[in-house]
Amino acid sequence: MDSPLDPLEHVADLFTRILLERQAQEAREPVVRPQDPDVLRSLLEIALPEEGQDLETVGQRLSQLVKYTPSTASGAFFNQLFGGREPAALLGETVAAALNNSMYTYKVGGAQVLVELELIREMGQRVGFEDADGVFTPGGSLSNLVGMLLARDRARPQSRTEGLRGPSLRVYTSNQSHYSVTKAISMLSIGSDHLVRVDVDARGRMDCAALREAVRGDLAAGYQPMMVNATAGTTVLGAFDPLDEIADVCEEFGLWMHVDGAYGGSAVLDPGQAHLLSGCGRADSVAWDAHKLMGAQLSCSVILVRERGLLAQSLDENASYLFQGDDSTLNPGTRSIQCGRRNDALKLWTLWQALGHRGLAERLARFRRLALCAAQIVRDAPDLELVRDPEFINVCFAVEGVSAEELCQQLTERGLAMVGYALVDGRAVVRLVLVNGQATDEDLRALMDRLKEVAAELRLATAGRLGVVF
Ligand SMILES: Cc1ncc(COP(=O)(O)O)c(C=O)c1O
């Protein structure tokens, strides 16, 4: 069908329609309608056509796809470490896509580069770096990889040209850290066998005595200790490693200190929680995802580096066809793994403009308040067991007589809520994470009510199968 509209107007119109339809869907429909992928394939027009379709038809097909996509902005979405939909961030994200500037040079990015530099400066200061270097990356995993790359290049300056030689390098991380650290050490050819997993205390924080002992042992065995990855906000428990103590160890042994704040880095925005990152300014590098707690759309992550010049030292290449003219500070491509690079900074900037420092602090404080409220609901329920007092905004609990895996699966299958489970002390528990800016107190209470109802049903079914008489 031909449209009288200019194609861009038509696109804007389709976008608005799809967005509003989605919002309406979120208000009246379940968070997810689980479907078998083969059924979905038959329902939707996913195959690519021989002949091009008009925009209206493309819009209709797109709108169908959207209907069968889980609603991460629904008030019943509590899965993983992101969620919600911040309107101001969506504005920046949409405009960035419309502009389509590659963020490698000032020549191509123009004012957009200044936005990225301003965010790096502000976020650097927040973590305690006076004059931070940094760059946006496609996610926390990549930010961690870059942090480890810099550490490797400091420990072995020749590795960039000659490859790795000499005694094996060693990296230390808590046994609660994110799997991206294991991926990074493999990708950098140090080898995952050289990742030393340090024990944690009862709260899930790295045990610094064990760390010191491990470093000493490795030195005696002829290894070269290189870096400690401290986690600020572990994925499951939300624990913060003691950064000041880790910094002491790093100083004592001359190790690079990287803070994986992909998840918990945002705590610095709330004066009530910033103490969790005390000592962060003594680190060499920090990874921080704005697509988690801050609510910028995926993906939006930064690697911040205390000393200027190190990113370029590890990542800059001669490319006279690309880097032309400007001072290299203005060319983020000289500090990035990527060549062509999407603009992930703009959505964070529009979000920050809309909320201000104060609004962001309130957002973080609200998540914490919700987490404490969830923990209290758990404590008050006789059949729920809080496995740890929440360190941050993760609430992990067991449900009497019910497998966490089955419970979470049932909640999803029935479209009631999306919430995940994880292993704590070797047993699967529900891991509720309060990072969805759209989720209200009522949503949280509704989730907990549904969860308790489904758990009671599952218990009855199990008792029935086992022939238990009450
Ligand atoms: C502690 C921690 N570090 C790193 C990551 C990886 O971040 P991303 O998903 O942005 O790659 C995560 C993701 O959940 C995380 O929890």
The ligand as an ORCA input file, in Angstrom:
! r2SCAN-3c Opt
* xyz 0 1
  C      29.135     -8.212     37.697
  C      28.923     -8.235     36.224
  N      29.955     -7.963     35.406
  C      29.831     -7.971     34.063
  C      28.618     -8.255     33.484
  C      28.505     -8.292     31.993
  O      27.826     -7.181     31.526
  P      27.184     -7.174     30.065
  O      25.961     -8.025     30.158
  O      26.893     -5.733     29.835
  O      28.197     -7.728     29.124
  C      27.514     -8.542     34.289
  C      26.212     -8.870     33.691
  O      25.270     -9.188     34.327
  C      27.668     -8.543     35.690
  O      26.660     -8.830     36.516
*
